[in-house]
Amino acid sequence: MKNLLSILVVTLCVLSSAVNAQNSIKLEIKHKLNGSDFGFNLEDVTPGGEPFEVDRMEYYISEISITHSGGAVLHLDSFWILVQAESTASVFDLGSHEVDSVESITFSIGVEQAFNHLDPTQYPSNHPLAPKSPSMHWGWTSGYRFVAMEGEETDGSEQFEIHALGDQYYFETTVEIESIAENGEVVIPIYANYAEALRGIELKNGVITHGDFGEAVDLLENFRDHLFNATAPVDSLFGDSATSVEFVLDNSAFLITPNPGIGSIRIQLDDASLTGSEFSVYDLTGKLIQSKVLNSSNQMMEFENMQPGAYMVEMHNEQGATWAVIKAIVSQ
């Protein structure tokens, strides 16, 4: 009987240990520019069609909550992350917790009000809220910069700087995601598409906004509503992230020039084998804008009266098979 009780106690201890297993939780933020990996001084296009480059992208994440294991919620109190998008991905250690599977992650962009106006020099130098260079602290009254985004609108070489802050714009966002423990670790991967940060913001005349107004508010709303996702962004409904402006089978046969273009898309061809091919232009929602058929071996095709934005040019042969899907940009 005594041996039976001992076996029962050991079994219960093992089961208890299994149920309460600690796993290392990692947050992986994959930095993107539409369908391409993020990088400084790499040109892409805003949702409004303006070509741009980024040379600074920093922001705070705080008040993280993880919904896991069928509805339980883990709150990470007094925990801050300073995200510095300098490469294709950043991984942050959220500690070891009794989490076996994740259903969603919720977090806010910026620093919560209770800590937003404290002295940054009280923290050790490696702390996210300690003084940084370039600075992420606006001052005791205004608090921290929630987001600092800088770069250039490359069509007109106009610089932009948007430093967004303000307790009233401390927004929360949630990403629904499925992730399970493997080898004692749970990785929560989310995608951050920084082109979406500029949704609805015009860069062509230069934007310098530091504070809690105008484009700074738009930026924070875009972080809340559009920037983060559980799946990788793509450049179009075709799922093609290529940014080449040349035909993939013969570089001398299919050229879009110039790209970006102004008010139109011009396609130059010099290959008799392409005669009879159809060229269709779609916007990024997949809506057909215009379609034309190549009727000679040497032809300049022009799609006129195009609204500024990004488009996909899809080429079909006479049998209807798609030969290429290529991104083109129309500027003002």
Secondary structure as a PSIPRED ss2 file (coil, helix, strand):
# PSIPRED VFORMAT (PSIPRED V4.0)

   1 M C   1.000  0.000  0.000
   2 K H   0.000  1.000  0.000
   3 N H   0.000  1.000  0.000
   4 L H   0.000  1.000  0.000
   5 L H   0.000  1.000  0.000
   6 S H   0.000  1.000  0.000
   7 I H   0.000  1.000  0.000
   8 L H   0.000  1.000  0.000
   9 V H   0.000  1.000  0.000
  10 V H   0.000  1.000  0.000
  11 T H   0.000  1.000  0.000
  12 L H   0.000  1.000  0.000
  13 C H   0.000  1.000  0.000
  14 V H   0.000  1.000  0.000
  15 L H   0.000  1.000  0.000
  16 S H   0.000  1.000  0.000
  17 S H   0.000  1.000  0.000
  18 A H   0.000  1.000  0.000
  19 V H   0.000  1.000  0.000
  20 N C   1.000  0.000  0.000
  21 A C   1.000  0.000  0.000
  22 Q C   1.000  0.000  0.000
  23 N E   0.000  0.000  1.000
  24 S E   0.000  0.000  1.000
  25 I E   0.000  0.000  1.000
  26 K E   0.000  0.000  1.000
  27 L E   0.000  0.000  1.000
  28 E E   0.000  0.000  1.000
  29 I E   0.000  0.000  1.000
  30 K E   0.000  0.000  1.000
  31 H E   0.000  0.000  1.000
  32 K E   0.000  0.000  1.000
  33 L E   0.000  0.000  1.000
  34 N C   1.000  0.000  0.000
  35 G C   1.000  0.000  0.000
  36 S E   0.000  0.000  1.000
  37 D E   0.000  0.000  1.000
  38 F C   1.000  0.000  0.000
  39 G C   1.000  0.000  0.000
  40 F C   1.000  0.000  0.000
  41 N C   1.000  0.000  0.000
  42 L C   1.000  0.000  0.000
  43 E C   1.000  0.000  0.000
  44 D E   0.000  0.000  1.000
  45 V E   0.000  0.000  1.000
  46 T C   1.000  0.000  0.000
  47 P C   1.000  0.000  0.000
  48 G C   1.000  0.000  0.000
  49 G C   1.000  0.000  0.000
  50 E C   1.000  0.000  0.000
  51 P E   0.000  0.000  1.000
  52 F E   0.000  0.000  1.000
  53 E E   0.000  0.000  1.000
  54 V E   0.000  0.000  1.000
  55 D E   0.000  0.000  1.000
  56 R E   0.000  0.000  1.000
  57 M E   0.000  0.000  1.000
  58 E E   0.000  0.000  1.000
  59 Y E   0.000  0.000  1.000
  60 Y E   0.000  0.000  1.000
  61 I E   0.000  0.000  1.000
  62 S E   0.000  0.000  1.000
  63 E E   0.000  0.000  1.000
  64 I E   0.000  0.000  1.000
  65 S E   0.000  0.000  1.000
  66 I E   0.000  0.000  1.000
  67 T E   0.000  0.000  1.000
  68 H E   0.000  0.000  1.000
  69 S C   1.000  0.000  0.000
  70 G C   1.000  0.000  0.000
  71 G C   1.000  0.000  0.000
  72 A E   0.000  0.000  1.000
  73 V E   0.000  0.000  1.000
  74 L E   0.000  0.000  1.000
  75 H E   0.000  0.000  1.000
  76 L E   0.000  0.000  1.000
  77 D E   0.000  0.000  1.000
  78 S E   0.000  0.000  1.000
  79 F E   0.000  0.000  1.000
  80 W E   0.000  0.000  1.000
  81 I E   0.000  0.000  1.000
  82 L E   0.000  0.000  1.000
  83 V E   0.000  0.000  1.000
  84 Q E   0.000  0.000  1.000
  85 A C   1.000  0.000  0.000
  86 E C   1.000  0.000  0.000
  87 S C   1.000  0.000  0.000
  88 T C   1.000  0.000  0.000
  89 A E   0.000  0.000  1.000
  90 S E   0.000  0.000  1.000
  91 V E   0.000  0.000  1.000
  92 F E   0.000  0.000  1.000
  93 D E   0.000  0.000  1.000
  94 L E   0.000  0.000  1.000
  95 G E   0.000  0.000  1.000
  96 S E   0.000  0.000  1.000
  97 H E   0.000  0.000  1.000
  98 E C   1.000  0.000  0.000
  99 V C   1.000  0.000  0.000
 100 D C   1.000  0.000  0.000
 101 S E   0.000  0.000  1.000
 102 V E   0.000  0.000  1.000
 103 E E   0.000  0.000  1.000
 104 S E   0.000  0.000  1.000
 105 I E   0.000  0.000  1.000
 106 T E   0.000  0.000  1.000
 107 F E   0.000  0.000  1.000
 108 S E   0.000  0.000  1.000
 109 I E   0.000  0.000  1.000
 110 G C   1.000  0.000  0.000
 111 V C   1.000  0.000  0.000
 112 E C   1.000  0.000  0.000
 113 Q H   0.000  1.000  0.000
 114 A H   0.000  1.000  0.000
 115 F H   0.000  1.000  0.000
 116 N H   0.000  1.000  0.000
 117 H C   1.000  0.000  0.000
 118 L C   1.000  0.000  0.000
 119 D C   1.000  0.000  0.000
 120 P H   0.000  1.000  0.000
 121 T H   0.000  1.000  0.000
 122 Q H   0.000  1.000  0.000
 123 Y C   1.000  0.000  0.000
 124 P C   1.000  0.000  0.000
 125 S C   1.000  0.000  0.000
 126 N C   1.000  0.000  0.000
 127 H C   1.000  0.000  0.000
 128 P C   1.000  0.000  0.000
 129 L C   1.000  0.000  0.000
 130 A C   1.000  0.000  0.000
 131 P C   1.000  0.000  0.000
 132 K C   1.000  0.000  0.000
 133 S C   1.000  0.000  0.000
 134 P C   1.000  0.000  0.000
 135 S C   1.000  0.000  0.000
 136 M C   1.000  0.000  0.000
 137 H E   0.000  0.000  1.000
 138 W E   0.000  0.000  1.000
 139 G E   0.000  0.000  1.000
 140 W C   1.000  0.000  0.000
 141 T C   1.000  0.000  0.000
 142 S C   1.000  0.000  0.000
 143 G E   0.000  0.000  1.000
 144 Y E   0.000  0.000  1.000
 145 R C   1.000  0.000  0.000
 146 F C   1.000  0.000  0.000
 147 V E   0.000  0.000  1.000
 148 A E   0.000  0.000  1.000
 149 M E   0.000  0.000  1.000
 150 E E   0.000  0.000  1.000
 151 G E   0.000  0.000  1.000
 152 E E   0.000  0.000  1.000
 153 E E   0.000  0.000  1.000
 154 T C   1.000  0.000  0.000
 155 D C   1.000  0.000  0.000
 156 G C   1.000  0.000  0.000
 157 S C   1.000  0.000  0.000
 158 E E   0.000  0.000  1.000
 159 Q E   0.000  0.000  1.000
 160 F E   0.000  0.000  1.000
 161 E E   0.000  0.000  1.000
 162 I E   0.000  0.000  1.000
 163 H E   0.000  0.000  1.000
 164 A E   0.000  0.000  1.000
 165 L C   1.000  0.000  0.000
 166 G C   1.000  0.000  0.000
 167 D H   0.000  1.000  0.000
 168 Q H   0.000  1.000  0.000
 169 Y H   0.000  1.000  0.000
 170 Y C   1.000  0.000  0.000
 171 F C   1.000  0.000  0.000
 172 E E   0.000  0.000  1.000
 173 T E   0.000  0.000  1.000
 174 T E   0.000  0.000  1.000
 175 V E   0.000  0.000  1.000
 176 E E   0.000  0.000  1.000
 177 I E   0.000  0.000  1.000
 178 E E   0.000  0.000  1.000
 179 S E   0.000  0.000  1.000
 180 I E   0.000  0.000  1.000
 181 A C   1.000  0.000  0.000
 182 E E   0.000  0.000  1.000
 183 N C   1.000  0.000  0.000
 184 G C   1.000  0.000  0.000
 185 E E   0.000  0.000  1.000
 186 V E   0.000  0.000  1.000
 187 V E   0.000  0.000  1.000
 188 I E   0.000  0.000  1.000
 189 P E   0.000  0.000  1.000
 190 I E   0.000  0.000  1.000
 191 Y E   0.000  0.000  1.000
 192 A E   0.000  0.000  1.000
 193 N E   0.000  0.000  1.000
 194 Y H   0.000  1.000  0.000
 195 A H   0.000  1.000  0.000
 196 E H   0.000  1.000  0.000
 197 A H   0.000  1.000  0.000
 198 L H   0.000  1.000  0.000
 199 R C   1.000  0.000  0.000
 200 G C   1.000  0.000  0.000
 201 I C   1.000  0.000  0.000
 202 E C   1.000  0.000  0.000
 203 L C   1.000  0.000  0.000
 204 K C   1.000  0.000  0.000
 205 N C   1.000  0.000  0.000
 206 G C   1.000  0.000  0.000
 207 V E   0.000  0.000  1.000
 208 I E   0.000  0.000  1.000
 209 T E   0.000  0.000  1.000
 210 H E   0.000  0.000  1.000
 211 G E   0.000  0.000  1.000
 212 D C   1.000  0.000  0.000
 213 F C   1.000  0.000  0.000
 214 G C   1.000  0.000  0.000
 215 E H   0.000  1.000  0.000
 216 A H   0.000  1.000  0.000
 217 V H   0.000  1.000  0.000
 218 D H   0.000  1.000  0.000
 219 L H   0.000  1.000  0.000
 220 L H   0.000  1.000  0.000
 221 E H   0.000  1.000  0.000
 222 N H   0.000  1.000  0.000
 223 F H   0.000  1.000  0.000
 224 R H   0.000  1.000  0.000
 225 D H   0.000  1.000  0.000
 226 H H   0.000  1.000  0.000
 227 L H   0.000  1.000  0.000
 228 F E   0.000  0.000  1.000
 229 N E   0.000  0.000  1.000
 230 A C   1.000  0.000  0.000
 231 T C   1.000  0.000  0.000
 232 A C   1.000  0.000  0.000
 233 P C   1.000  0.000  0.000
 234 V C   1.000  0.000  0.000
 235 D C   1.000  0.000  0.000
 236 S C   1.000  0.000  0.000
 237 L C   1.000  0.000  0.000
 238 F C   1.000  0.000  0.000
 239 G C   1.000  0.000  0.000
 240 D C   1.000  0.000  0.000
 241 S C   1.000  0.000  0.000
 242 A C   1.000  0.000  0.000
 243 T C   1.000  0.000  0.000
 244 S C   1.000  0.000  0.000
 245 V C   1.000  0.000  0.000
 246 E E   0.000  0.000  1.000
 247 F C   1.000  0.000  0.000
 248 V C   1.000  0.000  0.000
 249 L C   1.000  0.000  0.000
 250 D C   1.000  0.000  0.000
 251 N C   1.000  0.000  0.000
 252 S C   1.000  0.000  0.000
 253 A C   1.000  0.000  0.000
 254 F E   0.000  0.000  1.000
 255 L E   0.000  0.000  1.000
 256 I E   0.000  0.000  1.000
 257 T C   1.000  0.000  0.000
 258 P C   1.000  0.000  0.000
 259 N C   1.000  0.000  0.000
 260 P C   1.000  0.000  0.000
 261 G E   0.000  0.000  1.000
 262 I E   0.000  0.000  1.000
 263 G C   1.000  0.000  0.000
 264 S C   1.000  0.000  0.000
 265 I E   0.000  0.000  1.000
 266 R E   0.000  0.000  1.000
 267 I E   0.000  0.000  1.000
 268 Q E   0.000  0.000  1.000
 269 L E   0.000  0.000  1.000
 270 D E   0.000  0.000  1.000
 271 D C   1.000  0.000  0.000
 272 A H   0.000  1.000  0.000
 273 S H   0.000  1.000  0.000
 274 L H   0.000  1.000  0.000
 275 T C   1.000  0.000  0.000
 276 G C   1.000  0.000  0.000
 277 S C   1.000  0.000  0.000
 278 E E   0.000  0.000  1.000
 279 F E   0.000  0.000  1.000
 280 S E   0.000  0.000  1.000
 281 V E   0.000  0.000  1.000
 282 Y E   0.000  0.000  1.000
 283 D E   0.000  0.000  1.000
 284 L C   1.000  0.000  0.000
 285 T C   1.000  0.000  0.000
 286 G C   1.000  0.000  0.000
 287 K C   1.000  0.000  0.000
 288 L E   0.000  0.000  1.000
 289 I E   0.000  0.000  1.000
 290 Q E   0.000  0.000  1.000
 291 S E   0.000  0.000  1.000
 292 K E   0.000  0.000  1.000
 293 V E   0.000  0.000  1.000
 294 L C   1.000  0.000  0.000
 295 N C   1.000  0.000  0.000
 296 S C   1.000  0.000  0.000
 297 S C   1.000  0.000  0.000
 298 N E   0.000  0.000  1.000
 299 Q E   0.000  0.000  1.000
 300 M E   0.000  0.000  1.000
 301 M E   0.000  0.000  1.000
 302 E E   0.000  0.000  1.000
 303 F E   0.000  0.000  1.000
 304 E C   1.000  0.000  0.000
 305 N C   1.000  0.000  0.000
 306 M C   1.000  0.000  0.000
 307 Q C   1.000  0.000  0.000
 308 P C   1.000  0.000  0.000
 309 G E   0.000  0.000  1.000
 310 A E   0.000  0.000  1.000
 311 Y E   0.000  0.000  1.000
 312 M E   0.000  0.000  1.000
 313 V E   0.000  0.000  1.000
 314 E E   0.000  0.000  1.000
 315 M E   0.000  0.000  1.000
 316 H E   0.000  0.000  1.000
 317 N C   1.000  0.000  0.000
 318 E C   1.000  0.000  0.000
 319 Q C   1.000  0.000  0.000
 320 G C   1.000  0.000  0.000
 321 A C   1.000  0.000  0.000
 322 T E   0.000  0.000  1.000
 323 W E   0.000  0.000  1.000
 324 A E   0.000  0.000  1.000
 325 V E   0.000  0.000  1.000
 326 I E   0.000  0.000  1.000
 327 K E   0.000  0.000  1.000
 328 A E   0.000  0.000  1.000
 329 I E   0.000  0.000  1.000
 330 V E   0.000  0.000  1.000
 331 S E   0.000  0.000  1.000
 332 Q C   1.000  0.000  0.000
